Amino acid sequence: MENASSKDYTKEETEFAIFCIENVALHLKVDASVVYHIFAQKSDILDSYIIPCYDVLHTQGKEYIVNDLIDLMQEKGVAL
């Protein structure tokens, strides 16, 4: 039986998640670990949005993705 908390991301999804985390961190001028904590632990943005929407999101430009994720953080009420 598979552990429910294990994550099986493809290489592309993992690279895209890292891209998102690093670029949001650069935009907000914080360490990437802070953004990872927000996306993966303080909210469900990583597992409920970034990974499931990879196919659509990865076709967008960096500025769009960063702004979209920051807007989503605000909608979910998560802050730095």
TORPA-259390 format. One line per field, with one value per residue: residue in one letter; x, y, z of N, C-alpha, C in turn; residue number from 0. Coordinates in Angstrom, 2 decimals. Example, Ala and Ser with C-alpha at 12.3 -4.5 7.8 and 13.67 -1.06 7.14 Angstrom:
2
residu	c(A:S)
n.px	c(13.19:12.85)
n.py	c(-5.69:-2.25)
n.pz	c(7.80:7.08)
ca.px	c(12.30:13.67)
ca.py	c(-4.50:-1.06)
ca.pz	c(7.80:7.14)
c.px	c(13.20:12.90)
c.py	c(-3.30:0.03)
c.pz	c(7.80:7.87)
num	c(0:1)
This chain:
80
residu	c(M:E:N:A:S:S:K:D:Y:T:K:E:E:T:E:F:A:I:F:C:I:E:N:V:A:L:H:L:K:V:D:A:S:V:V:Y:H:I:F:A:Q:K:S:D:I:L:D:S:Y:I:I:P:C:Y:D:V:L:H:T:Q:G:K:E:Y:I:V:N:D:L:I:D:L:M:Q:E:K:G:V:A:L)
n.px	c(0.84:0.55:2.06:0.11:1.11:3.24:4.81:4.60:6.07:6.68:9.82:9.73:7.58:8.65:10.89:9.51:8.04:10.16:11.13:8.92:8.85:11.41:11.30:9.09:10.11:12.33:10.95:9.56:11.63:12.69:13.98:14.08:13.31:11.41:9.23:8.76:7.92:5.52:4.07:4.01:3.54:2.19:0.04:-1.92:-0.94:1.14:0.51:-2.18:-2.46:-0.06:1.25:-0.98:-1.89:0.17:0.45:-0.91:0.03:2.85:3.14:2.89:4.23:7.01:6.49:3.68:3.13:4.38:2.94:0.36:0.65:1.26:-1.10:-2.81:-1.77:-2.56:-5.36:-5.77:-5.05:-2.49:0.57:3.87)
n.py	c(-1.18:2.18:5.04:7.71:10.27:10.40:11.79:11.67:13.09:14.05:14.49:16.86:18.22:18.58:20.20:22.42:23.21:23.99:26.12:27.87:28.36:29.50:31.81:33.26:33.74:35.37:37.58:38.45:38.97:37.20:34.26:31.18:28.97:29.95:30.52:27.94:26.72:28.11:27.35:24.54:23.73:25.64:26.20:24.67:25.09:24.08:21.31:21.40:23.19:24.14:21.70:20.06:21.79:22.00:21.36:23.42:25.79:25.78:26.68:29.35:32.71:33.79:36.10:36.17:33.74:34.13:36.38:35.27:33.24:34.77:36.23:34.08:33.28:35.49:35.28:32.93:33.77:33.55:34.68:36.14)
n.pz	c(0.00:-0.82:0.62:1.67:1.86:0.17:-2.68:-6.12:-8.46:-11.83:-13.55:-15.01:-13.79:-11.24:-11.81:-12.80:-10.54:-8.88:-10.43:-10.21:-7.42:-6.96:-8.59:-7.59:-5.07:-5.72:-6.77:-4.51:-2.89:-0.95:0.72:-1.08:0.40:2.15:0.49:-0.47:1.92:2.32:-0.02:0.16:2.81:4.45:2.93:0.30:-2.19:-3.82:-4.24:-4.97:-7.01:-8.52:-9.39:-10.39:-12.41:-14.12:-16.93:-18.26:-17.02:-17.46:-20.01:-19.99:-19.60:-17.52:-15.92:-15.86:-14.54:-12.02:-11.05:-11.02:-9.09:-6.82:-6.59:-6.02:-3.54:-2.03:-2.27:-0.84:1.60:2.64:3.87:3.90)
ca.px	c(0.00:1.34:1.90:-0.70:1.85:4.33:4.50:5.24:6.09:7.60:10.99:9.28:6.77:9.58:11.65:8.60:7.77:11.35:11.10:7.89:9.28:12.56:10.93:8.26:11.04:13.07:10.02:9.21:12.91:12.82:14.64:13.20:12.77:10.21:8.16:8.45:7.14:4.17:3.40:3.88:3.14:1.23:-1.12:-1.85:-0.71:2.00:-0.18:-3.53:-2.47:1.13:1.45:-2.11:-2.07:1.46:0.31:-1.33:0.89:4.21:3.14:2.78:5.47:7.43:5.79:2.30:3.14:4.70:1.79:-0.74:0.90:1.14:-2.55:-3.37:-1.37:-3.43:-6.71:-5.78:-4.73:-1.16:1.52:5.25)
ca.py	c(0.00:3.39:6.08:8.80:11.52:10.38:12.55:11.15:14.11:13.80:15.38:18.15:18.86:18.98:21.36:23.56:23.65:24.72:27.38:28.71:28.74:30.41:33.09:33.98:34.19:36.53:38.70:38.91:39.24:36.31:33.00:30.20:28.06:30.60:30.31:26.51:26.49:28.64:26.56:23.12:23.43:26.61:26.14:23.51:25.63:23.19:20.06:21.58:24.12:24.14:20.39:19.66:22.71:22.09:21.34:24.74:26.85:25.84:27.33:30.79:33.42:33.86:37.18:35.72:32.68:34.73:37.19:34.35:32.58:35.77:36.45:32.90:33.38:36.50:34.71:31.91:34.42:33.20:35.78:35.81)
ca.pz	c(0.00:-0.97:1.65:1.13:1.84:-0.81:-3.88:-7.31:-9.50:-12.94:-13.56:-15.53:-12.75:-10.18:-12.31:-12.88:-9.17:-8.45:-11.17:-9.60:-6.07:-7.05:-9.18:-6.63:-4.03:-6.26:-6.87:-3.16:-2.21:0.21:0.42:-1.71:1.42:2.70:-0.48:-0.44:3.13:2.06:-1.05:0.48:4.18:4.98:2.03:-0.59:-3.54:-4.61:-4.62:-5.51:-8.13:-9.38:-10.02:-11.24:-13.53:-14.82:-18.38:-18.73:-16.47:-17.99:-21.32:-19.76:-19.33:-16.12:-15.22:-15.65:-13.52:-10.72:-10.62:-10.75:-7.81:-5.76:-6.45:-5.34:-2.13:-1.41:-2.19:0.22:2.86:3.15:3.74:4.30)
c.px	c(0.88:1.03:1.17:0.06:2.99:3.88:5.28:5.12:7.01:8.78:10.57:8.46:7.66:10.36:10.76:8.26:8.94:11.41:10.10:8.35:10.40:12.16:9.98:9.15:11.84:12.18:9.71:10.45:13.01:13.55:13.63:12.60:11.50:9.02:7.77:7.57:5.69:3.42:3.12:3.32:2.08:-0.06:-0.99:-1.56:0.13:1.21:-1.57:-3.57:-1.26:1.29:0.25:-2.29:-0.79:1.29:-0.08:-0.34:2.25:4.29:3.07:4.15:5.75:6.66:4.35:2.24:3.37:3.51:0.59:-0.56:0.80:-0.33:-3.21:-3.00:-2.28:-4.85:-6.83:-5.41:-3.41:-0.19:2.89:5.40)
c.py	c(1.24:4.38:7.27:10.11:11.53:11.09:11.96:12.17:13.66:14.77:16.78:18.91:19.37:20.22:22.60:24.10:24.45:26.08:28.35:29.24:29.76:31.77:33.90:34.53:35.41:37.76:39.31:39.24:38.48:35.04:32.00:29.23:28.62:30.35:28.83:26.19:26.96:27.74:25.13:22.83:24.36:26.64:24.87:23.93:24.69:21.98:20.25:22.51:23.97:22.81:19.99:20.53:22.88:22.21:22.69:25.82:26.93:26.46:28.85:31.40:33.53:34.92:36.79:34.71:33.27:35.54:36.32:33.68:33.54:36.10:35.29:32.89:34.36:35.97:33.71:32.49:34.02:34.34:35.30:35.82)
c.pz	c(0.00:0.13:1.03:1.05:0.83:-2.08:-5.05:-8.43:-10.62:-12.81:-13.99:-14.49:-11.62:-10.60:-12.38:-11.50:-8.63:-9.13:-10.53:-8.25:-6.13:-7.59:-8.31:-5.52:-4.50:-6.31:-5.50:-2.32:-0.88:-0.24:-0.16:-0.69:2.07:1.78:-0.52:0.77:2.94:1.08:-0.62:1.86:4.73:4.15:1.19:-2.02:-4.40:-5.13:-5.21:-6.71:-9.05:-10.12:-10.89:-12.48:-14.35:-16.33:-18.96:-18.29:-17.14:-19.38:-21.21:-19.52:-17.84:-15.35:-14.91:-14.51:-12.14:-10.20:-10.26:-9.39:-6.64:-5.52:-5.70:-3.86:-1.39:-1.25:-1.05:1.58:3.47:2.86:4.17:5.79)
num	c(0:1:2:3:4:5:6:7:8:9:10:11:12:13:14:15:16:17:18:19:20:21:22:23:24:25:26:27:28:29:30:31:32:33:34:35:36:37:38:39:40:41:42:43:44:45:46:47:48:49:50:51:52:53:54:55:56:57:58:59:60:61:62:63:64:65:66:67:68:69:70:71:72:73:74:75:76:77:78:79)
